[in-house]
């Protein structure tokens, strides 16, 4: 666990160094900010989430702290184009931009936007206003905000800033307490990550436990996204019956030996179960 905490601390240190550069670009550069605000996003991410079916957010990532290198040969453009052929169940593409532990890159998101007909989520460790402006400049339709690394005031501030410039926001929780905090932002997109950020352990039942404890009246108009541990239709069907409509799938796709085959199989199974 100590090693896992070390990786998180290293990521946040790296991000703080990046933010110094971003502050120079956005902090006092009113013209740059104004240009960003002149071309706001249009909440396409939520618009593309269909409440009447399963919505898969298909991820692009080369590596992760828990698995190491997953797909060193990943062709970002070709894979994004392939994902786009499965709009019957893929509602969005997630792009990890963190460069050290996930081997991401900001240009990956721009590549995907150039070929994508579905909205794109930027997944990174965002904790500063300049990163929100940067996400718009990159072309993201939505960003991830992680409760575990943000106090409530900063979480609310970043959420409101993102919404004010047209970005949808996926607010991620790892526990029941964090889920309540995510709800308090007013976010419509609530993510529950079954992989604990601090030790990288996966618990597929985490989302079930959190939803059982949740105030149902407070989440009836929200879109719940399950993150991590999504690998089979049985699990998707079970969570769908609990009101979960979104599923973020990364490693399962990235480890595939024949991604087209696996996407065809998932599409046919979802159709057979009446989930799309």
C-alpha positions as CSV (number, residue, x, y, z in Angstrom):
1,X,0.0,0.0,0.0
2,X,2.9,2.3,0.8
3,X,4.1,2.0,-2.8
4,X,0.6,2.8,-4.2
5,X,0.5,5.9,-2.0
6,X,3.9,6.8,-3.3
7,X,2.7,6.7,-6.9
8,X,-0.2,9.0,-6.1
9,X,2.0,11.5,-4.3
10,X,4.4,11.4,-7.3
11,X,1.5,12.1,-9.8
12,X,0.3,15.1,-7.7
13,X,3.9,16.5,-7.4
14,X,4.2,16.2,-11.2
15,X,0.9,17.9,-11.7
16,X,1.9,20.8,-9.5
17,X,4.9,21.4,-11.7
18,X,2.7,21.3,-14.8
19,X,0.3,23.7,-13.2
20,X,3.1,26.3,-12.9
21,X,3.3,26.3,-16.7
22,X,-0.5,26.3,-17.1
23,X,-0.8,29.3,-14.8
24,X,1.5,31.3,-17.0
25,X,-0.7,30.4,-19.9
26,X,-4.1,31.0,-18.3
27,X,-3.6,32.6,-14.9
28,X,-2.8,36.1,-16.1
29,X,-3.5,35.6,-19.8
30,X,-7.0,37.0,-20.0
31,X,-7.0,36.9,-23.8
32,X,-6.3,33.1,-23.7
33,X,-9.1,32.6,-21.2
34,X,-11.5,34.8,-23.2
35,X,-10.7,32.9,-26.3
36,X,-11.5,29.6,-24.5
37,X,-14.8,31.1,-23.2
38,X,-15.7,32.2,-26.7
39,X,-15.7,28.6,-27.9
40,X,-17.5,26.8,-25.1
41,X,-18.4,23.1,-25.2
42,X,-22.1,22.2,-25.3
43,X,-22.6,19.5,-22.8
44,X,-22.4,16.8,-25.4
45,X,-21.3,14.1,-23.0
46,X,-24.6,13.9,-21.0
47,X,-26.6,14.5,-24.2
48,X,-25.2,11.3,-25.6
49,X,-26.0,9.2,-22.6
50,X,-29.2,7.3,-23.3
51,X,-31.2,6.5,-20.2
52,X,-33.0,3.6,-22.0
53,X,-29.9,1.5,-22.5
54,X,-26.5,0.5,-21.4
55,X,-23.9,3.2,-22.2
56,X,-20.3,2.1,-22.4
57,X,-17.5,4.7,-22.0
58,X,-14.6,3.0,-23.9
59,X,-11.2,4.0,-22.6
60,X,-7.8,4.5,-24.2
61,X,-4.8,3.9,-22.0
62,X,-1.4,2.4,-22.5
63,X,-0.6,1.6,-18.8
64,X,-1.8,1.9,-15.2
65,X,-0.1,1.9,-11.8
66,X,-1.7,-1.4,-10.9
67,X,-1.0,-3.3,-14.1
68,X,2.1,-1.6,-15.5
69,X,2.3,-1.5,-19.3
70,X,-1.0,-2.8,-20.7
71,X,-0.8,-1.9,-24.4
72,X,2.5,-0.4,-25.5
73,X,1.5,-0.7,-29.2
74,X,-1.8,1.0,-28.8
75,X,-2.7,3.0,-32.0
76,X,-4.8,5.8,-30.6
77,X,-6.4,6.9,-33.9
78,X,-7.2,3.4,-35.2
79,X,-8.7,2.3,-31.9
80,X,-10.9,5.5,-31.6
81,X,-12.1,4.9,-35.2
82,X,-13.0,1.3,-34.2
83,X,-14.8,2.5,-31.1
84,X,-16.9,4.8,-33.2
85,X,-18.3,1.9,-35.2
86,X,-20.1,0.6,-32.1
87,X,-22.4,3.6,-31.3
88,X,-25.1,1.1,-30.4
89,X,-23.5,0.8,-27.0
90,X,-20.4,3.0,-26.9
91,X,-21.6,6.5,-25.9
92,X,-18.3,8.1,-25.2
93,X,-14.5,7.6,-25.3
94,X,-12.3,8.2,-22.3
95,X,-8.7,9.3,-22.8
96,X,-6.2,9.3,-20.0
97,X,-3.7,12.1,-20.4
98,X,-1.5,11.5,-17.3
99,X,2.0,10.9,-18.8
100,X,4.1,9.1,-16.2
101,X,2.1,6.2,-14.7
102,X,-0.6,5.9,-17.4
103,X,1.7,6.8,-20.4
104,X,-1.0,9.3,-21.5
105,X,-0.5,12.5,-23.5
106,X,-2.6,15.5,-24.2
107,X,-2.2,15.0,-27.9
108,X,-4.0,11.7,-27.6
109,X,-7.2,13.5,-26.8
110,X,-6.8,15.8,-29.7
111,X,-6.2,12.8,-32.0
112,X,-9.4,11.2,-30.7
113,X,-11.4,14.4,-31.2
114,X,-10.3,14.6,-34.8
115,X,-11.8,11.2,-35.6
116,X,-14.5,10.8,-32.9
117,X,-18.2,11.1,-33.5
118,X,-18.9,10.5,-29.8
119,X,-18.0,12.8,-26.9
120,X,-14.6,12.5,-25.2
121,X,-13.9,12.4,-21.5
122,X,-10.5,13.7,-20.3
123,X,-9.3,11.5,-17.4
124,X,-6.5,13.0,-15.4
125,X,-5.7,14.3,-11.9
126,X,-7.4,17.7,-12.1
127,X,-7.2,20.0,-9.1
128,X,-6.6,23.5,-10.5
129,X,-8.6,26.0,-12.5
130,X,-5.9,26.2,-15.2
131,X,-6.4,22.4,-15.9
132,X,-10.1,23.0,-16.6
133,X,-9.3,25.7,-19.2
134,X,-6.7,23.5,-20.7
135,X,-9.2,20.7,-21.0
136,X,-11.5,23.0,-23.1
137,X,-8.5,24.0,-25.3
138,X,-7.8,20.3,-25.9
139,X,-11.3,19.7,-27.1
140,X,-12.6,17.6,-24.2
141,X,-16.4,17.3,-23.8
142,X,-16.1,16.3,-20.1
143,X,-13.5,16.1,-17.3
144,X,-13.1,13.8,-14.3
145,X,-13.0,15.3,-10.8
146,X,-11.8,12.8,-8.1
147,X,-13.3,13.3,-4.6
148,X,-10.3,11.6,-3.0
149,X,-7.8,14.3,-4.0
150,X,-10.1,17.3,-3.6
151,X,-11.6,19.1,-0.6
152,X,-15.3,19.9,-0.9
153,X,-14.8,23.7,-1.5
154,X,-12.3,23.0,-4.3
155,X,-14.4,20.2,-5.7
156,X,-17.4,22.6,-5.9
157,X,-15.3,25.4,-7.3
158,X,-13.8,23.3,-10.1
159,X,-17.2,21.7,-10.9
160,X,-18.9,25.1,-11.2
161,X,-16.1,26.5,-13.4
162,X,-16.3,23.5,-15.7
163,X,-20.1,23.8,-16.0
164,X,-19.9,27.5,-16.6
165,X,-17.7,27.0,-19.7
166,X,-19.8,24.1,-21.0
167,X,-17.9,21.0,-19.8
168,X,-19.8,18.1,-18.4
169,X,-18.2,16.7,-15.3
170,X,-17.9,13.1,-14.0
171,X,-17.4,13.3,-10.3
172,X,-15.8,10.2,-9.0
173,X,-16.2,8.5,-5.6
174,X,-14.6,5.5,-4.0
175,X,-16.7,5.3,-0.8
176,X,-20.2,6.1,0.5
177,X,-18.9,9.3,2.1
178,X,-17.3,10.4,-1.1
179,X,-20.5,9.6,-3.0
180,X,-22.4,11.9,-0.7
181,X,-19.8,14.6,-1.4
182,X,-20.2,14.0,-5.1
183,X,-23.9,14.4,-4.8
184,X,-23.5,17.6,-2.9
185,X,-21.8,19.2,-6.0
186,X,-25.1,18.9,-7.9
187,X,-23.4,16.8,-10.6
188,X,-25.6,14.7,-12.8
189,X,-22.7,12.3,-13.7
190,X,-21.6,10.3,-10.6
191,X,-18.9,7.8,-11.0
192,X,-18.2,5.0,-8.6
193,X,-14.7,3.5,-8.9
194,X,-14.4,-0.1,-7.7
195,X,-10.7,0.3,-7.6
196,X,-9.5,2.0,-4.4
197,X,-7.2,4.8,-5.3
198,X,-4.8,4.5,-2.4
199,X,-4.1,0.7,-2.6
200,X,-5.3,-0.2,-6.1
201,X,-7.4,-3.1,-4.8
202,X,-10.6,-3.9,-6.8
203,X,-13.9,-4.7,-5.2
204,X,-16.7,-5.3,-7.7
205,X,-19.3,-5.1,-4.9
206,X,-18.2,-1.5,-3.9
207,X,-20.7,0.2,-6.2
208,X,-23.5,-2.1,-5.0
209,X,-22.8,-1.3,-1.3
210,X,-22.6,2.4,-2.0
211,X,-25.9,2.5,-4.0
212,X,-27.6,0.5,-1.2
213,X,-26.6,3.2,1.3
214,X,-27.4,6.1,-1.0
215,X,-30.5,8.4,-0.7
216,X,-32.5,7.1,-3.7
217,X,-34.5,10.4,-3.9
218,X,-31.2,12.2,-4.3
219,X,-29.9,10.1,-7.2
220,X,-33.0,9.4,-9.2
221,X,-32.2,12.1,-11.8
222,X,-28.4,11.3,-11.8
223,X,-26.5,9.2,-14.3
224,X,-24.5,6.6,-12.4
225,X,-21.2,5.4,-14.0
226,X,-19.5,2.2,-12.8
227,X,-15.7,2.4,-13.1
228,X,-13.3,-0.6,-12.9
229,X,-14.1,-4.4,-12.5
230,X,-16.5,-4.3,-15.6
231,X,-15.7,-7.4,-17.6
232,X,-18.8,-9.4,-18.3
233,X,-22.5,-8.9,-19.3
234,X,-23.8,-10.6,-16.2
235,X,-22.2,-7.9,-14.0
236,X,-23.5,-5.2,-16.3
237,X,-27.0,-6.6,-16.3
238,X,-27.0,-6.8,-12.4
239,X,-26.0,-3.2,-12.1
240,X,-28.3,-2.1,-14.8
241,X,-31.2,-3.5,-12.7
242,X,-30.0,-1.3,-9.9
243,X,-30.2,1.8,-12.1
244,X,-26.7,2.0,-13.3
245,X,-26.7,3.2,-16.9
246,X,-23.0,3.9,-17.6
247,X,-19.9,1.6,-17.5
248,X,-16.4,2.8,-18.0
249,X,-14.3,0.0,-19.5
250,X,-10.5,0.3,-19.9
251,X,-8.2,-2.6,-19.2
252,X,-10.6,-5.2,-20.6
253,X,-10.5,-3.6,-24.0
254,X,-6.9,-2.6,-23.9
255,X,-5.8,-6.1,-23.1
256,X,-7.8,-7.6,-25.9
257,X,-6.0,-9.7,-28.5
258,X,-8.7,-9.0,-31.0
259,X,-10.6,-5.9,-30.1
260,X,-13.1,-6.0,-33.0
261,X,-14.0,-9.5,-32.1
262,X,-14.6,-8.6,-28.4
263,X,-16.6,-5.5,-29.4
264,X,-18.8,-7.6,-31.7
265,X,-19.3,-10.1,-29.0
266,X,-20.2,-7.5,-26.4
267,X,-22.7,-5.8,-28.8
268,X,-24.4,-9.2,-29.6
269,X,-24.6,-10.1,-25.9
270,X,-26.0,-6.7,-24.9
271,X,-28.6,-7.0,-27.6
272,X,-29.5,-10.6,-26.6
273,X,-30.1,-9.4,-23.0
274,X,-32.2,-6.4,-24.1
275,X,-29.7,-3.9,-22.7
276,X,-29.3,-2.0,-26.0
